C-alpha cells in the first residue's frame, strides 16, 4: 500500500518534535556562530509544547495546526512565525484528506514552500532554510513525475534536504541578522536549513516506516 491513514498520523509530528528537542544544543550552537544563538532553544520550546498537546489519535492535519498555533503565538524570534506559517499552509493543503499518499504529501510540502516564499524575498543561495526546502520539494516532485513509489520520493526528498543544508557552509548570508557579517558568515551551516532538514528527514522516516508496515 502506498498510503497511510491521516488519522493517527499526527504522531509523526510528535516524533519530529523529539528530534528537534534532542538537537536543541546543536541548533543553538550553529546559530550562535553567526546569529543570536537561540534557534535551537526556540524550536525545542515550540515543538515540545506542541507535542504535549497533540493526541495519539490526531490527524497530521490537526497536529500541524496545533504546531502552527504554538509557533506563531508562543515562540519568539524570526523562525517561529515563519515555520508557523509554513505548517499552517501545509495543514490547509492536507485538510480533508482521509489518507496521505504521494500526491497529498506533494501538495502539502509544495504549499509549505510557496507560503515561505510568499513571506519574504529570500531565494536559494541566500543561506536560509530555503536552501534545504527548495531542493527537497523539487526532488520529491521529480520522483513523482517519474512515477516512483512514495517511499522512493521521500528518500530523495530527505537526501536533497540534507545536501542543501550542507551546501550552506560555503554560502555568505544575504538575509537576516547574519547578513551583516558578510564574508564572516561563510564556513558555518545555516541554522534554519539545518532545522528544516531535520523536519523533512523526520517526515521521510515517519511516513516510510508506516508505509512499510501498512
Long-range contacts (C-beta under 8 A, 24 or more apart in sequence): 1-211, 1-214, 2-101, 2-102, 2-149, 2-150, 2-151, 2-211, 3-99, 3-100, 3-101, 3-102, 3-104, 3-150, 3-211, 3-214, 4-99, 4-100, 4-207, 4-210, 4-211, 4-214, 5-98, 5-99, 5-100, 6-59, 6-60, 6-61, 6-94, 6-97, 6-98, 6-99, 6-100, 7-57, 7-59, 7-98, 8-56, 8-57, 8-58, 8-59, 9-59, 9-60, 9-63, 9-100, 9-210, 10-54, 10-55, 10-56, 10-57, 10-58, 10-59, 10-60, 10-62, 10-63, 11-54, 11-56, 11-58, 11-63, 11-206, 12-60, 12-63, 12-202, 12-203, 12-206, 12-207, 12-210, 13-50, 13-51, 13-54, 13-60, 13-63, 13-64, 13-67, 14-51, 14-54, 14-63, 15-202, 15-205, 15-206, 16-47, 16-198, 16-199, 16-202, 16-203, 16-206, 17-47, 17-48, 17-50, 17-51, 17-67, 18-51, 19-198, 19-201, 19-202, 20-44, 20-47, 20-48, 20-195, 20-198, 20-199, 21-47, 21-48, 23-195, 23-198, 26-194, 27-191, 27-194, 27-195, 28-191, 30-188, 30-189, 30-190, 30-191, 30-194, 31-191, 33-188, 34-173, 34-178, 34-181, 34-184, 34-185, 34-188, 35-176, 35-177, 35-178, 35-191, 36-77, 36-177, 38-76, 38-77, 39-77, 39-79, 39-191, 39-192, 39-195, 40-191, 40-195, 42-75, 42-76, 42-77, 42-79, 42-80, 43-79, 43-83, 43-195, 45-74, 45-75, 46-70, 46-71, 46-74, 46-75, 46-80, 46-83, 49-74, 60-94, 60-100, 61-91, 61-94, 61-95, 61-97, 62-91, 64-88, 64-90, 64-91, 64-94, 65-91, 78-176, 79-129, 79-192, 79-195, 82-116, 82-119, 82-120, 82-129, 82-192, 85-115, 85-116, 85-119, 86-112, 86-113, 86-115, 86-116, 87-112, 88-115, 89-114, 89-115, 90-115, 100-207, 101-150, 102-144, 102-149, 102-150, 102-153, 103-144, 105-140, 105-150, 105-154, 105-203, 105-207, 106-140, 106-141, 106-144, 106-153, 109-136, 109-137, 109-140, 109-157, 109-200, 109-203, 110-137, 110-141, 113-137, 120-175, 121-175, 122-174, 122-175, 125-171, 125-174, 126-171, 126-173, 126-174, 126-175, 127-168, 127-171, 127-172, 127-173, 127-174, 127-175, 127-178, 127-185, 127-190, 127-193, 128-175, 128-176, 128-190, 128-192, 128-193, 129-190, 129-192, 129-193, 129-195, 129-196, 130-193, 131-164, 131-165, 131-167, 131-168, 131-171, 131-190, 131-193, 132-161, 132-162, 132-164, 132-165, 132-168, 132-192, 132-193, 132-194, 132-196, 132-197, 132-200, 133-161, 133-164, 133-193, 133-196, 133-200, 134-164, 135-160, 135-161, 135-163, 135-164, 136-160, 136-161, 136-164, 136-196, 136-197, 136-200, 150-207, 150-211, 151-207, 151-208, 151-211, 151-212, 154-203, 154-204, 154-207, 154-208, 155-204, 155-208, 157-200, 157-203, 157-204, 158-200, 158-201, 158-204, 158-205, 161-196, 161-197, 161-200, 161-201, 162-197, 162-201, 164-193, 164-197, 165-189, 165-190, 165-193, 165-194, 165-196, 165-197, 168-193, 168-194
